[in-house]
Amino acid sequence: MSALRQFINKDVEVEISGKQFIKGKVIDVGSDLIVLFHEQRFYYIPIVHIQNVKLSYYLHEDPDMVPVEPIDYQTDSLSFRKILQNAKGSFVEINMTGNKAIHGYLTSIMNDYFVFYSPVYKAMFISMNHLKWLIPYRPGLAPYSLSNYSLQPINFPLSRTFEDQCKKMEGQLVVFDLGDNSNKIGLLQKADYPIIELVNANGDIICWNVQHLKTVHRP
C-alpha cells in the first residue's frame, strides 16, 4: 500500500463504499487499513471498503493536537486483524451500513467475524467483511454515559466462521442486520452455505445469501 503512504500526515477526504465520505488527517497506513484522525476521533478504516482517497484543502487538523492512538500496535505490522485483537475489551463505535452505528466492545475475534457486546443489542456476531470503520472511545468514556459499566461474559459456543455460527443458531429466533428489513427477522430454519433460510413473522420463507448479511443477534 505504498501509494497511500504518500498521504501520511496530510489532510484527506476518503470515499467509502455506499457514497460515504470521511475527512481527516492520515496517521498511519497498514497492510489492509488506514488510520484517520478527525475531531478528536481515530477512524480505523479497512482498505477493502475505500473507493478513493484525495487531498483535502479545506481541512486543517493541528498536528500538535493529535493525541496518542488509543489502540496500541507495532508500527511495522499494522493490520485490520491486529487492530481488532488489540481493541478487545475497550469501548468502540463500529459502522457497517453508514447510517447506523453500534456502540459496545469486542470480546472474541474469529476467522471472518467477531463477537461484539452492545448495551442495546447484547451479544452480536458481526462479519468482518462488512465493517466499514471502527472508532475507539476516548479514555474514561462509556456508551450512553453508563457509569460503572462492567464487561459482560459471552457464554455462547463459538464457531470459526460466520456461516458456521449461523448454523449453530438454527431453530432460534434471530435478527440480521439490526432488523433493517422486516424479512431479516424470524426463525432461522436452515443454514446451508451460502443460503440462510429464514421464516418471517407471516410464516413466509425468505432465503438470504449469508455473504451479504452483516450482523446477527438473538432478540
DOLOTI-620214 format. One record per residue (C-alpha): residue number from 1; residue in one letter; x, y, z. Coordinates in Angstrom, 3 decimals. Last residue first. Example, Ala and Ser with C-alpha at 12.3 -4.5 7.8 and 13.67 -1.06 7.14 Angstrom:
# DOLOTI-620214
   resi   resn          u          v          w
      2      S     13.670     -1.060      7.140
      1      A     12.300     -4.500      7.800
//
This chain:
# DOLOTI-620214
   resi   resn          u          v          w
    219      P    -33.704    -10.769     20.283
    218      R    -30.835    -13.029     19.172
    217      H    -28.101    -11.378     17.146
    216      V    -26.828    -11.383     13.587
    215      T    -24.703     -8.891     11.688
    214      K    -23.569     -8.122      8.135
    213      L    -25.525    -10.358      5.783
    212      H    -24.472    -10.173      2.131
    211      Q    -22.271    -13.276      2.188
    210      V    -25.074    -15.119      4.003
    209      N    -27.214    -15.032      0.847
    208      W    -30.766    -14.842      2.153
    207      C    -33.703    -17.173      1.520
    206      I    -37.069    -15.995      2.844
    205      I    -39.745    -18.490      3.874
    204      D    -43.091    -16.854      4.659
    203      G    -44.710    -17.638      8.012
    202      N    -46.068    -14.133      8.481
    201      A    -43.481    -13.279     11.158
    200      N    -40.625    -14.350      8.890
    199      V    -39.188    -17.833      8.349
    198      L    -35.483    -17.651      7.449
    197      E    -33.424    -19.929      5.214
    196      I    -29.795    -18.801      5.072
    195      I    -28.052    -19.649      1.800
    194      P    -24.288    -19.752      1.182
    193      Y    -23.884    -22.175      2.803
    192      D    -26.769    -24.259      4.128
    191      A    -28.168    -22.508      7.214
    190      K    -31.685    -23.709      7.987
    189      Q    -34.807    -22.589      9.841
    188      L    -33.548    -19.365     11.352
    187      L    -36.855    -18.182     12.787
    186      G    -37.522    -14.529     12.120
    185      I    -36.238    -11.033     11.491
    184      K    -34.443    -10.289      8.231
    183      N    -37.746    -10.083      6.353
    182      S    -38.626     -6.995      8.396
    181      N    -35.689     -5.207      6.750
    180      D    -33.277     -3.044      8.759
    179      G    -33.690     -5.654     11.508
    178      L    -30.321     -4.908     13.116
    177      D    -28.568     -6.512     10.133
    176      F    -29.981     -9.972     10.883
    175      V    -32.299    -10.648     13.818
    174      V    -32.682    -14.179     15.137
    173      L    -35.305    -16.507     16.565
    172      Q    -33.739    -19.926     17.058
    171      G    -34.136    -23.275     15.275
    170      E    -30.750    -22.992     13.575
    169      M    -28.412    -20.761     15.588
    168      K    -25.422    -23.099     15.310
    167      K    -25.722    -22.766     11.531
    166      C    -25.296    -19.002     11.882
    165      Q    -22.006    -19.626     13.677
    164      D    -20.963    -21.865     10.802
    163      E    -21.736    -19.049      8.346
    162      F    -19.707    -16.552     10.374
    161      T    -16.660    -18.807     10.614
    160      R    -14.635    -20.405     13.431
    159      S    -17.608    -21.442     15.528
    158      L    -18.339    -20.121     19.010
    157      P    -20.209    -21.771     21.872
    156      F    -22.159    -18.991     23.627
    155      N    -21.314    -17.816     27.149
    154      I    -20.349    -14.222     26.450
    153      P    -19.277    -12.586     29.724
    152      Q    -20.353     -8.961     30.253
    151      L    -17.779     -6.223     30.694
    150      S    -18.717     -3.849     33.507
    149      Y    -20.438     -0.492     33.219
    148      N    -19.635      1.538     36.337
    147      S    -21.315      4.568     34.790
    146      L    -23.181      4.453     31.500
    145      S    -22.628      7.690     29.599
    144      Y    -24.606      6.241     26.639
    143      P    -21.527      4.252     25.645
    142      A    -18.554      4.672     28.015
    141      L    -15.913      7.391     28.399
    140      G    -12.842      7.285     30.645
    139      P    -10.343      7.096     27.814
    138      R    -11.717      8.286     24.445
    137      Y    -13.879      5.747     22.682
    136      P    -12.325      3.837     19.806
    135      I    -13.710      4.372     16.285
    134      L    -14.067      1.399     13.913
    133      W    -14.824      1.599     10.211
    132      K    -16.667     -0.012      7.311
    131      L    -17.097     -3.477      8.854
    130      H    -18.741     -5.599      6.158
    129      N    -16.152     -8.311      5.582
    128      M    -15.503     -8.674      9.309
    127      S    -18.951    -10.239      9.729
    126      I    -20.518     -9.352     13.074
    125      F    -21.921    -11.723     15.695
    124      M    -23.850     -9.872     18.395
    123      A    -24.284    -10.229     22.154
    122      K    -26.479     -7.528     23.741
    121      Y    -28.458     -5.338     21.299
    120      V    -28.633     -2.171     23.439
    119      P    -25.659     -2.441     25.827
    118      S    -23.726     -3.869     22.855
    117      Y    -21.385     -6.856     23.068
    116      F    -19.484     -7.778     19.918
    115      V    -18.253    -11.166     18.755
    114      F    -16.072    -11.074     15.666
    113      Y    -16.312    -12.439     12.165
    112      D    -14.098    -13.938      9.455
    111      N    -11.728    -16.275     11.300
    110      M    -12.749    -15.442     14.900
    109      I    -12.068    -12.424     17.108
    108      S    -13.692    -12.506     20.551
    107      T    -14.996     -9.907     23.055
    106      L    -15.341     -6.668     21.122
    105      Y    -16.921     -3.673     22.863
    104      G    -20.038     -1.520     22.764
    103      H    -21.594      1.019     20.420
    102      I    -23.265      0.298     17.100
    101      A    -23.506      2.957     14.386
    100      K    -26.414      3.295     11.977
     99      N    -26.329      5.362      8.803
     98      G    -23.220      4.121      7.044
     97      T    -24.162      0.458      6.956
     96      M    -21.416     -1.395      8.798
     95      N    -20.235      1.032     11.461
     94      I    -18.434      0.444     14.726
     93      E    -18.124      2.574     17.857
     92      V    -15.655      1.343     20.436
     91      F    -15.351      0.584     24.149
     90      S    -12.296     -1.480     25.003
     89      G    -12.401     -5.189     25.904
     88      K    -10.840     -6.301     22.640
     87      A     -9.283     -3.382     20.733
     86      N     -5.887     -5.076     20.429
     85      Q     -7.366     -8.037     18.570
     84      L     -9.435     -5.822     16.265
     83      I     -6.407     -3.635     15.482
     82      K     -4.325     -6.749     14.799
     81      R     -6.990     -8.068     12.425
     80      F     -7.077     -4.818     10.436
     79      S     -3.308     -4.654     10.118
     78      L     -0.381     -2.570     11.393
     77      S      2.813     -4.624     11.442
     76      D      5.759     -2.223     11.440
     75      T      4.091      0.280     13.762
     74      Q      3.621     -2.296     16.490
     73      Y      0.138     -1.877     17.912
     72      D     -1.657      0.029     20.681
     71      I     -5.235      1.159     20.232
     70      P     -5.940      4.582     21.770
     69      E     -3.582      6.429     19.397
     68      V     -1.561      9.091     21.213
     67      P     -3.138     12.507     20.855
     66      V     -3.267     14.674     17.699
     65      M     -3.420     18.327     18.786
     64      D      0.125     19.240     17.720
     63      P     -0.679     18.159     14.162
     62      D     -3.481     20.775     14.021
     61      E     -6.061     19.310     11.655
     60      H     -6.673     21.672      8.759
     59      L     -9.469     20.695      6.421
     58      Y    -10.353     22.720      3.336
     57      Y     -7.578     21.568      1.024
     56      S     -8.464     17.892      1.221
     55      L     -6.095     15.544     -0.594
     54      K     -7.669     12.546     -2.276
     53      V     -8.511      8.965     -1.355
     52      N    -10.715      6.620     -3.379
     51      Q    -13.250      3.796     -3.137
     50      I    -12.234      2.551      0.320
     49      H    -14.151     -0.516      1.512
     48      V    -11.298     -3.021      1.019
     47      I     -8.924     -0.509      2.659
     46      P    -10.362     -1.266      6.096
     45      I    -10.884      2.025      8.000
     44      Y     -9.675      2.670     11.560
     43      Y    -11.043      6.128     12.397
     42      F     -9.475      7.986     15.342
     41      R    -11.559     10.713     16.977
     40      Q    -10.578     14.126     18.338
     39      E    -12.321     15.993     15.521
     38      H    -10.685     13.936     12.772
     37      F     -7.823     11.424     12.824
     36      L     -7.532      8.809     10.099
     35      V     -5.932      5.343     10.258
     34      I     -5.648      3.267      7.093
     33      L     -6.339     -0.412      6.578
     32      D     -5.110     -3.563      4.811
     31      S     -1.315     -3.690      5.071
     30      G     -1.176     -0.639      7.283
     29      V     -1.277      3.106      6.673
     28      D     -0.831      5.608      9.503
     27      I     -1.988      8.973     10.820
     26      V     -3.850     10.248      7.751
     25      K     -5.510     13.519      8.765
     24      G     -9.268     13.664      8.393
     23      K    -12.285     13.732      6.130
     22      I    -14.804     10.917      5.832
     21      F    -17.181     10.441      2.918
     20      Q    -19.909      7.868      2.389
     19      K    -21.131      7.040     -1.096
     18      G    -22.059      3.455     -0.157
     17      S    -18.498      2.181     -0.289
     16      I    -16.125      4.668      1.352
     15      E    -14.812      7.930     -0.097
     14      V    -11.853      9.314      1.833
     13      E    -11.090     13.038      2.001
     12      V     -7.552     13.916      3.000
     11      D     -5.454     16.056      5.327
     10      K     -1.779     15.073      5.285
      9      N      0.359     13.459      7.978
      8      I      0.590     10.258      5.887
      7      F     -0.838     10.850      2.383
      6      Q      2.191      9.494      0.485
      5      R      1.642      6.241      2.379
      4      L     -1.368      5.522      0.177
      3      A      0.805      4.626     -2.814
      2      S      2.942      2.306     -0.669
      1      M      0.000      0.000      0.000
//
